[in-house]
Amino acid sequence: MRWPKNVNGGYKNEAINDKEWEDEFEVEIATPQWVSWWNETRLHEALGYRTPLEVEAGYCSQNQLPEIMETRVNC
């Protein structure tokens, strides 16, 4: 399978064009599912056929990340 060069092309090829949708609501439900797959579970050739989530977890475990300060605003 040849992957598209950008995320929008992937979305159209993998999630939209190959299916028949009854209405826009079905597309709205399917879109976050596809985005989750794209960002977390797809195997990526440039990442050594690992998922982006695996690569991120490995990076975080090897590098000490700066603490993020939480800011709260009183309303």
N, C-alpha and C positions, 0 to 999 in steps of 0.2 A: 504494500500500500504506500502510495506517495502522499506525504503530508503537505498541506498547504503552507505557504510561506508566512501566513499571518493568522492571528487568532480569529479574525472575522471570517476569513475563508474557511477555516476549520469548523467554525460554528455553522456556517451555511451548509457546508458539505456533509458534516456529521449529524447535525441535529435538525436542520430545517428542510433541505431540498429533497431528501430521500423519503419523506413521510407525507402522508396526507392529513392535514389538520382540519378538524371540524370548525374550530373558531380560534380567536386570538387568545382566549383564556388557556387553552391547551398549550399554546406556545409559551405563554407566561409561566406556566407550571414547569414545562420542560427546560426552559432556559437556565434557571439556577441549578438544576440537576446536572446539565451539561457543563456549566461553569465549574461546579464542584469536581466533576470528573477531570476536566482540563487542568485545573490547578492542583489537584491532590493525588489522583490515581493513575493518570495515563503514563505509560512508559515513554521516556523521551530519549531519542538516540544520542543527542548531544550531552546527556547526563549519564551516559553509560547504561542506558536502558533501565534507569531507576526512575522512580516517580519524583516530581518536584518536591513533594512532602518529605520523602526520604532524604533528599539532598539538603533541604533546609534543616531537618533535624540533625543531620550529621554536622553541618556547619555550626549550628548553635551549640552542639556538644563539644566541639573542638575550639570554639572561640568564645571568650567571655564577653558577653554583650553588656553595654553600659545599662545601668538601671534607668528605667523610665520613670520620671517623676509624674505622679498623677496630680492633676490640678482640679480642684473643685471650686465651683463658683456658687456663692450664696445668692439665691434668687428671691 
